[in-house]
Amino acid sequence: MLIACFVLFLAMVAGCLAAGLSVAWALLGGVILFWILGRRQGFTHRQLWEMAWKKCQKSLIVVEVIFLIGIITGLWRVGGTIPYCIVMGVKLVTPGLFLVVAFLLCVALSYVLGTSYGVSSTMGVILMALARSGGVDPIITAGVILSGVYFGDRCSPASSAASLVAAVTDTDLYQNVRQMLRTGLLPTLLTLGVYGVLSWLNPLEQMDQGVLDSLRGSFSISWLSLLPAAVMFLLPLFKVPIKWAMAGSIAVSAILAMAVQGFTPWQTLLAAWEGYHPADTALNAVLGGGGVTSMMVSYIIVILTGLYSGILEGTGDLEPLQHKAETLAGKIGRFPAMIVVSTLTAMVLCNQAVTSILSEQLLRRSYDDREEMAMDIENSGILIAGLVPWSIACSIPLTMLGASYGAVGYALLLWLIPVCYLFTKRFFYPRKTGQA
């Protein structure tokens, strides 16, 4: 019965993707399916709701961050931050190296901030605006950004994902970071090489001068516009929680929108809620978007994922899978088994954190070296979750960037790290790999 529910759920996900519908419909179907399964197992409606709500409450923390990100994406537009970066970016970015520069910028910022969402919603949005205005394929650009933001999400000391993996495997965070940098060196260099070729094939063309004139006419292009970005990027360096850094950036953006850019309080509030949508068609194509409402589908996905993953955990439906996972590890090796388990978990539970926790639970008895296990999780589940289109780790950044799921194919770093590690792991753990 459990397997049938999983198969039906994945079929609904595939159907939504094929029909161009939001995967939120499939996730809603998943909640219903696993609720029915729980009832057939003898659990009451009250028990199932308590299971679901307990998990969902933890998901609401993510919703809070997404809510703040939605406000930022709107206010950075009317506050002048994104217009300033577009105008300056066109002047400073080397056309033939745009994608390389975009990747390196996202790598650097994600390592500092440790958050894929924060970088996607700020620098990512700016780079996408530059790409659209300069004739660079937005799908490729979004894939490049996705690669860059997950560099730091995986191996930054400030990353919640890295801290979670260290906690569940009982390993040292900073030792893990050092090992992740070592195992990620070759894939990063290969990624840079491919993006160099793509940059040459997709150079940043000169933006329509009319759009630049519209930006200069509609906004005060001043260095003051960088203050919201400075607050966002610098406060975490002083151990300020990311949510407070976001709140500070929002406050500064709102002040600039009214005091410098000439927007009324009502217009500023509307931009925070529903985004900025200028009447100028050309300007809207480059700058329009953002706001709390632009993230609505993401809110729903997070909540629904929390509900049905809570039911699965509470009913114990996943426990029989542990023996199967251990048997698989014995046949094909630990890391290949970790890839399989992480992929299936990410596809079903749609959550990076749950993928990490469940992978450790299902394969813990297969590992003697906890550091090796931590690295296997970091080089599989943390990244694979970002490749599953309906996963929170993938859908939320792509929503922020306004890109389609086709961008996943160009997120090369997320593909190359697991592949390279699969063939080079014996050099890092020569005595304990046991790989086929």
QUIPEKA-V921145 format. One record per pair of residues at least 12 apart in sequence whose C-alpha atoms are under 8 Angstrom apart, sorted by the first residue. I is the first residue (numbers start at 1). GAP is how many residues later the second one is. If there is no record, write none. Layout:
i,gap
I,GAP
I,GAP
This chain:
i,gap
1,36
2,35
2,315
5,28
5,29
5,32
6,342
9,17
9,18
9,20
9,21
9,24
9,339
10,337
10,338
12,14
12,17
13,13
13,14
13,377
22,275
23,278
23,367
24,273
24,276
24,277
24,280
27,274
27,277
27,278
28,276
30,278
31,273
31,276
31,277
34,274
34,277
34,278
35,13
35,273
35,276
38,273
38,277
48,263
48,266
49,262
51,256
51,259
51,260
51,262
51,263
52,254
52,255
52,256
52,257
52,258
52,259
52,262
53,253
53,254
53,257
54,256
55,251
55,252
55,254
55,255
56,247
56,248
56,249
56,250
56,251
56,254
57,249
58,248
59,243
59,244
59,247
60,242
60,243
62,240
63,236
63,239
63,240
65,178
66,51
66,229
66,232
66,233
67,225
67,228
68,175
68,178
68,179
68,224
69,48
69,49
69,52
69,177
69,223
70,51
70,202
70,203
70,220
70,221
70,222
70,223
70,224
70,225
71,179
71,200
71,201
71,202
71,219
71,220
71,221
72,49
72,50
72,174
72,177
72,178
72,200
72,218
72,219
73,48
73,49
73,52
73,199
73,202
73,216
73,217
73,218
73,327
74,197
74,198
74,199
74,200
74,201
74,202
74,215
74,216
74,217
74,218
75,175
75,178
75,179
75,182
75,193
75,196
75,197
75,200
75,216
76,152
76,177
77,199
77,210
78,175
78,179
78,183
78,185
78,190
78,193
78,198
79,146
79,174
79,175
79,176
79,177
79,178
79,179
79,181
79,182
80,139
80,140
80,141
80,145
80,176
80,177
80,181
81,144
81,145
81,147
81,148
82,44
82,205
83,132
83,136
83,138
83,204
84,137
84,138
84,139
84,141
84,142
85,41
86,40
86,43
86,44
87,125
87,128
87,134
89,41
90,40
90,44
90,116
90,117
94,110
95,108
95,109
95,110
96,103
96,104
96,106
96,107
96,108
97,99
97,102
97,103
97,106
98,101
98,105
98,106
99,42
99,45
99,96
99,97
99,99
99,100
100,92
100,95
100,96
100,99
102,25
102,42
102,43
103,41
103,42
103,44
103,45
103,89
104,44
105,43
106,13
106,17
106,18
106,39
106,42
106,43
107,41
107,42
107,43
107,44
107,45
108,44
109,40
109,43
109,124
110,38
110,39
110,40
110,41
110,42
110,43
110,46
111,40
111,41
111,42
111,44
111,45
111,46
111,47
112,40
112,44
112,46
112,121
112,125
113,39
113,43
113,45
113,46
113,120
113,123
113,124
114,38
114,39
114,40
114,41
114,42
114,43
114,44
114,45
114,46
115,34
115,35
115,37
115,38
115,43
115,44
115,45
116,33
116,34
116,36
116,37
116,281
117,32
117,279
117,280
119,30
120,25
120,26
120,29
120,277
120,280
120,281
121,276
121,279
121,280
122,107
124,18
124,21
124,277
125,275
125,276
127,14
128,13
128,14
128,273
129,157
129,158
130,156
131,73
132,153
132,154
133,74
133,75
133,153
134,70
134,71
134,72
134,73
134,74
135,68
135,69
135,70
135,72
136,66
136,67
136,68
136,69
137,65
138,265
139,264
139,265
139,267
139,268
139,271
140,267
140,270
141,266
142,256
142,259
142,261
142,265
142,268
142,269
143,264
143,265
143,266
143,267
143,268
143,269
144,51
144,266
144,267
144,268
145,266
146,251
146,262
146,265
147,264
147,265
147,266
147,267
148,265
150,233
150,236
150,264
151,262
154,224
154,228
154,229
155,21
155,22
155,25
155,26
156,21
157,16
157,17
157,20
161,191
161,192
161,221
162,15
162,216
164,189
164,192
165,191
165,192
165,209
165,212
165,213
166,208
168,189
168,192
169,191
169,201
169,202
169,204
169,205
170,200
171,199
171,200
171,203
176,195
176,198
176,199
179,196
180,195
180,198
183,234
183,238
184,233
186,234
187,226
187,229
187,230
187,233
188,225
188,229
191,221
191,222
191,225
211,71
211,72
214,69
215,68
219,42
220,40
220,41
225,28
225,31
227,22
227,25
227,26
228,20
228,21
228,22
228,24
228,25
229,20
231,14
231,17
231,18
232,13
232,14
232,16
232,17
233,12
254,14
271,19
271,20
272,18
272,19
272,20
273,18
273,19
273,20
274,15
274,16
274,17
274,18
274,19
274,20
275,13
275,14
275,15
275,16
275,17
275,18
275,19
276,12
276,13
276,14
276,15
277,12
290,110
294,105
294,106
295,101
295,104
295,105
298,94
298,97
298,98
298,101
301,91
302,90
305,44
305,45
305,46
308,41
309,40
321,41
322,39
322,40
322,41
323,39
325,12
325,16
325,37
325,38
326,36
326,37
326,39
326,40
329,34
329,37
330,36
331,105
332,103
332,104
333,100
333,101
333,102
333,103
334,32
334,33
334,99
334,100
334,101
335,41
335,87
335,100
336,86
336,99
338,21
338,25
338,38
338,39
338,42
338,43
339,41
339,42
339,79
341,18
342,13
342,14
342,17
342,35
342,38
342,39
342,42
342,43
343,38
343,41
343,42
345,13
345,14
346,35
346,38
346,39
346,42
346,45
347,38
347,41
347,43
347,44
349,42
350,35
350,38
350,40
350,41
350,42
350,43
351,34
351,40
351,41
351,42
352,29
352,30
352,33
352,34
352,39
352,40
352,41
355,26
355,27
355,30
356,21
356,25
356,26
359,18
359,22
360,13
360,17
369,63
372,57
379,38
379,39
379,42
380,38
383,31
383,32
384,30
384,31
386,28
387,21
387,24
387,27
389,16
389,19
